[in-house]
């Protein structure tokens, strides 16, 4: 299942190296996550060095690796302030001959262990590939004095492959959809995730007798592609009762969504319109409503919060209404250009204004960002170079959580999905990373000797959108100007070279899968008589790659059947 391959030449540390003690000390009162972290470190160091390590509860008289907070750690090194690290921060510290690998609860120590293994050369690139040094390393490292506390409290690269437990843990992703358990320190847990209005007030139950619960649109009440009447007192009562029920049923979840449906048509009744007109945004009536729900639940559920969207017609912040302290606003970037940094692209000016506006109203702002082409999962979206700069821009403006929506379909696949998931996960943990170095780190580990021509292709996509000032959206058709014929021809030459350089059939298959992006565009542009030739090989390679969807809600099988395959 897991393939080990050469990532990069292991960089030797300076001469003043400190041996890694063979005893790993974990507290007798360690959490399940801390115990599992110690065992993971034991096994990881053994794989990297070939040496045997042991986990124990009592500190030896000699040197030890202290994993997580413990009485033994406090007795020997009382200056380590684990409490100041929060839920996920950690320290890696050499103290004399001892090593301290510890963090806050619940996830800090697990992350400390993953970080130490990375410093030994290990990278978890995907659910299937762990990149390791080409040879065993010496069981010693340069002295470390590391303290890391993440800027973002919530980090969710939303790709099928990124849901994998090992990938998420190693790369410090903590989203609700990641397959993390208590042994990993858990995650940020949601219940009833977004677009919940009709889950709360179902039209088939209420509309017949209570059309006034639903949007007034152009003088008529409707539930077709519409919303709720947010000033109706019965809607508020039903919502409060429903959310309280959810919270009683979902003891693990800390965030519950009260959010608009995935359409427009907000209520235009006099009461709703009065709030929206006064606030200069439809976010006015929404936030006033959500605040009242949040106020009603906070005494009984002080550790839980309400999440709502600033999305499409509610994206603009209200003038005066502020979210309560137990409300998260999730701002959505769906209208943006994604080939240029959000911070600088003129197409993104209104989104930037809204982000700044919301950041002045709340210190619990999240962002829902978009990182694939949802109409054509396989089509190139030239955005690898902006992923980390955009995260950095969000974090610099007070955003505390980011959801990065990619291809989440069964089977996954899609254009550069694993690369984007990796770069995003790394950037979400540390927005200050070198984005290009992180990209190349993945390419080298994933494609080996075939990496340079694929890097050239990604560079060319970035260059054409920058120099020609071409903007990319998440629904661009195959006729997009940045995919003109000469650009595609350049890409085809890059992938042909990459196939020649691939060292084995595993890497060659990865190259072919990545090359489906260009082949998809060619297929869509081809005349019917030429399409048949392209389709047979395309279908075989797409199915071999496990691809099930070619766009959001668009089945590969249905597409092929429509063309006689």
N, C-alpha and C positions, 0 to 999 in steps of 0.2 A: 504493500500500500504506500509506504513512504520510500522515496528514492533519495539516497544521499549522493550528492555530487559536489564537485569543486565549485566554491563560490568565488573566492579571490585568494591570492596568496596570503597566508597568515602573516600579519605584520608583527615582527618581534618587538617586544617591549624593551625599554631601557634596561641596562645591566642590573639595577637595584631591584631585583625581583624577590617576591615573597612566596615561599612555598604554600600550596594549598593544603592545610591540615587534612588528615584522613578521617577525623571525627567530626560529624555534623551534629550539633547540639540543638535540640528543639525542646521547648518548655513542656513540663509535665501537664500543664493546663493549656497547651497549644490548641488552637482551633483546628477543625478538620482541614481548612485551607492551608494552615501553617504546617501541619503534619504532612499533607500531600506535597507541599512545596519542598520540604526537606527531602522527601523521597525522590521527587523529580530532580533535585539538584544532585543527589547521590547518583542516580542513574545517568544523568546528563554528563557529569564529570567523568564517570567511568567510560562512557562512549567516546568522549573527547580525548582522554589521556590513557586509557587502558588500565588505570590504577583502580584499586578497590577503596571505596569509601563506606562508612557506616553511620547510621542515624542512631543517636542515643539521647536519653533524657538528662543524664548527669554529665557535668563538664569534667573532662579529664584534667589531670594535673598539668599536662602540657598544652600545646596549641590546639585550637579548635576553630571550626566555622560555626558561629552562632546564627542559627536560622530562626528569625522571628524574635519577638520579645519574650523574655523568660527571666526567672529569678537568677539563673546562672549568669546570664548576660549582665543583669544589674549588679551582681556581686563583683564581677570582674571589670566591667566598663560602665560605670554609673552615669557617664555623661551623654549617653545616647537618648535623646528625647523623642521616643517613638510617637508619643501623643501629639506632637506638633505636626506630624506628617499627614494627618487626616485619614480618610478611608483608603487612599490608594498611593500615597507617597511612600518613598523608601530611601534607605541609605545603603551604600556599599562602602565599607570602611575597613582599612587595615589598621590594626592597633597592636603594635609590636608584632608578634608572631601570629596573632589571632586575626580572623576575618569576621566581619559583622555584615550579615545579609538579612536585613530586617525592615519591616514597614508597618504602616498603620493597618487597622482592621476595618473591613474584612479582607481587602485584596492586596495591601501593600507588600507583604512578604512574598506572596506569589509573584508579583511583578519584580521584586528585587532578584529573585532566583532567575527569572527569565532574562533580566538584564545582565546578570553575571554570565550566564551561558552565552549570550550574544558577544560579550567581551572576550569569550574564548573562541569565537569564530562561528557560532551556530546562527543560522537564520531560518525561520519557518516562513517559507515563501507562499505556501498555499496549503490546502488540506492534504496534498499528495507529495509535496516536495520540501524536504528539509535540507538546506545547503550546509555543508560542514567543511572544515579545513581538509585539504587533500591528504594530510597525514596526521597521526596522533600528535598532540601538543604536549609540551612539558607541563607537569602539574605545579606550575608556579606562574604568577602574574606580577606585573608592575604594581606598586602600591596604589590603592584606590581611595579617593575621598569624594564620593559622589552623593549628592542629595537631589532627588527628583520628586517634584510634586506637580501633577498635571494641571494645566490651565483650564482644561475642559472637564466637567464632571460627568458628561455623557458623550460617548463616542461610538457611533454605530455606522460602519461601512456596510451597507445593505446589499450584499451580493450573496448569491447562493453558496459559493465556495467559502466566503468569509464567515458564514454561520458556523463553520467547523470549530469544535471546541479547542483543539490544539492550536489552530491558527489564531483564534480570538485571544486565547490566553497569552500566547507568546508575543503577540503584537499589541497587547493591552487594550483591546476593544471590549466594551462592556455593555453593549446594547441588548435590548430585550430579546431579539431574535437569535443571538449567539447561543450556541448550545453549551452554556456554562452551568456548572452545578455548585453546590455548597463547597465541594472540595476544591473549587477554583476561586472561592471567595464570592461567588454569586455574580450578580449583574444588576443593572438598572432595569427594574421590572415594570412594565406597563400592563394595564388591563383596558380592553375595549379601545383599540388603537385607531384613532382619528376617524373623521366623517361619521360621527355617531348620532346625529340628530334623529334619524329615523329608527335607529336602534332604541333610542330613549322614548320616542313618541311614534310608534309604528302607524303609518297611515291606514293600513288594513284594519287596525283596531279602532282608531279614533276618528278618521276623517268623515265617515258617514254621519255621525252624530255631532261631531265637533270640528267642522271645517275652519272655525275661528282659531284653532290651534296651529294652523299652517299659514304660509305666506299669502298675503294679499298682493297680487300681481296684476297690474292694469285693471284694477277694479273688481277682480274675482279671486276668491280663495282657491288655491291649488296645491296639490302635493306632487305634481309632475315636475321633476327636475327643479325642485324648489327647496325651501328651508322651513323653519318654524317661526311662529309669531313670538318674538322674544319679550314682548311686554304683556303677554297674556298670563295672568296669575296662575291659572291651572297648569300651563306648560312649565312654569317655574316649580310648582309643587310636585308635578310628576317627575321632573328632572332631579330634584333634590331626593325624592324617595328612591328613584332608580339608582342614583349614584351611591347613596348610602347602602343600598342592597349590594351593589357591586363591591363596595369596600368591605362589607362583612364577609362576602363570599371569597374575596381575593386577598387573603392576609399577607401574601408575599409582595404584591404589587404596591408601589408607592405613588405611581402616576396614573391618573384616570382621565380619559379624554372626553371633554364636552365640546364638540367642534362641528362646524358646518358641514353639510353634504358636499360632495365633489361636483358641484355645479354652481350656477348663479341663482338669480331670482330671490333675493332677500325680501323680507316683508316690507310692504309700502303702506301699512296702515298708519293712521295719524300719529299714534303713540310711538311706534318704531321710527317713523320718519322724523319726528320732532327731535329725538335723541341724535339720530344720524346727521341731521342738518346742523344741529348745534355743535356737534363734534367734528364736522367736516369729513366724516368717514362712516361707512357701514360698520367699522370696528367699534363704533360707539355703542350701538344697541347690543352687539355681541358681548363686548367686554362688561358692560353694565350687568347683563344677564349672568355671565360666568362668575363675576364677582359675588353676586348674591348666592349662587350655588356654593362657591368656595367659603363664604361666610357661614353658611348653614352647616357645613360639614366639619369645620376646623376644631370645634370643641371636642366632638366625639372621635375625630381622626386627626390628631395634631401632627402626625408623621406622614400624612398623605397630601398630595397636591392635585389640582386640576390643571389639565393641559388643554390649550385651545390653539386654533390656527389663525395666523395673519396671512391669508391666502387669497389671491386674486382680488375679489371685491372688498375684502377686509384687510388688505395688505397695508394700507395707509394708516398710521397711528392716529388715535383720537387726540383732540386738542387738550382735554383736561382730565379725562378718566384715566386713572392709573390702575394697573393690575394689583390685586391684593398680594400679600407676601406668599400666599399658598396657591398662586396661579403662575403657570408657565405659559408664555406666549411663544409659539413656534412660527417663525417668519419663513415664508417659502419663496424660493428664487426662480420659480418656474418660467417666468417671462424673460429671463436674462440671456445675454450673449455668453456662451461658454468657451469661446475660443480665445478670449482676451480676459485678463484679470478683472474681476468685478470692481476692484478699487479704481481702475483707470479708464475702463471702456466707457465712452459716452453713451452707448446704448443702455448702460446699467445705471445711469444717473438717478433715475427715480427710485430704483431699488436701494441704492446707496442712501438716498435721503430718508427712505422709510426705515432702513436699518439704524441709522443715526437717531432718528426720531424715537423709535422703540427703545433704544439703549438708554435714552434719557428718562424713560418712564418706568423701567424695571431693571432689576439686577438678576432676573431669572429668564433671560432671553435665550431661546434655542433657535436653530436654523434647520430648515429642511432644504437640502441642496440636491441637485440633480446631475448625474455624471455619466449618463449613457443616452443613446438615441432610442427613445421608447417606441417610435414607429418602426425602426429598423435596428434591432439589437446588434446585428452583425456589421453594420455600416460604420466606417471610421468617424469618430467624433474627435476632432483635434483639440483635446483638453488636458492631456497628461501634464503639460507644462504649467497649467493654471491651478491644478488641484491643491497643492500646498500653499501657494500665495493666497488663494481664496480662503483657506482655513485660517491662515495668519491674519488676514484682514478681518474676518469674523471675530477671532479671539481678541484682536487689538481694539475692537469696539464693544467689548463686554459680553460677547456671546459665551454662554457656559455649556452649551451642548449642541452637537451637530449630528444630523442624520443624513448620510450620503447615499441617496437612492440610485442603485445601479440595476443590473439585470438580476432579479431575484427569482426567475422562473425555475421550475423543476428541471434539474439537469444543468442549469446555468449556461455557460458558454457566452458567446458575444465578444465584441471587439475589445481585446486587451483587458478582459475582465479581471484576471488574476493580478496583472500588473497594477491596475487602478485600485483594486482592493488593498494591495500591499502598500502602495504609496499613500493612500488615504489613511490606513490604519496607523502608519508611522507618523504621518503629519498630525493626526488627531491627538496622538499622545504628546508630541512635541512639535508645535507649529514652527519652531525655529530651524528645523532640519534643512539640510541642503537637498532641495528637491531633485535636482539632476543627479546628484550622487546616489540618492535613494533609488531613482529610476534605474540607473545603470547597475546598481547592486542587484536589483531583481533580474534585469535582462541577462547579466552574466550567470546568475544562478539558474535561471530558467532555460536559457537557450545555449549556454556554454559558448563554444567557438562560433556559433551562428548569431551571437548577439550583435556584433558591430553593424551588419547591414540592416538589422531591424531598428537599431538606434538611428541609423541614417534616415530610415523611413519616417520615424516619429519626428525627427528634426525637420524633415522636409514639410510635413504637415504643419508644424508650428511656423515654419518660415513663410509658407504661402498665406496663412491667415494673417500673419503680422505684416508682411511687406505689401500685400494686396488689400489689407484692411477688410478682410472677409469675416463676417460674423456667423457664428454657428449656434443653432438652437437645438433643443432636444427632440425636435420633430422634423428635422431637415429631410428632404427627399433625396434619392440617389442622384438627382440633377444638381445638387449643391455646387456652387461655383468653386469651392476649394477642392472639389473632386474632379476637376477637369481632366481631360484625357492624358495630357503630358504628366500630370501629377500621378495618375494611376499607373502610367507606363513606368515611371520612376519606381513606384512601389513594387510593381511586378518584378522589376530587375533586382530589387533588394531582396525580395522573398525567394527568387530563384537562386541568388547567391547564398542566402541563408540555408536553403536546402542542400546545396553543394557542401557547405561547411559543417553541417550537422554531423556530430560524431557518431550517433547511433540512431536506431529507429525510434526510440522514445523522443528524442529531441526533434527528429525529423517530423514526427506526428504533431508536435507542438507548433513547429513552424507552419505546417500545412493548415492547422486550425487557425492560427493567427492570420494566415493569408486568405482565409475565407472572407475577410472584410472587403478586400478589393474584388474578389470574385463575385460577391453579392452585388456590388455596384454594377459590375460588368453584366451580370445576369439580368438585372432590372432594366438596363439600358438596351439590351440586345433585341434584335428583330426576332419574330417568332421562329423563323427557319434556323437561325443561329443559336437560339436559346436551347434547343433540344440537345445539342452537343455539350453545352456548358452545364446543363442541368444534371445529367447523369453523374458526372464526376463530383459536382457540387453536393448532390444529395448523398452520395456515398461517404464523402469526407465529413459532412455535417452530422450524419447519423453516427459515424465512428467517433466523433467528438462528443456524443451524448447530448447534442443540442435538441431541445424540444420546442422552443418558441423562437420565432424570427422577429417578434415585436410584442409589445405588451398585449396579452390576450390573443396573439396570432400564432396558431399552431404550425409547426414545420410540416407535419403530416398533412394538414388541411391545405397548406400552400402547395405542396407537391402534388396532392390529388387534383387540385384545380388545374394543374398543368399536365395531368395525365401520367404522373409518376406513381 
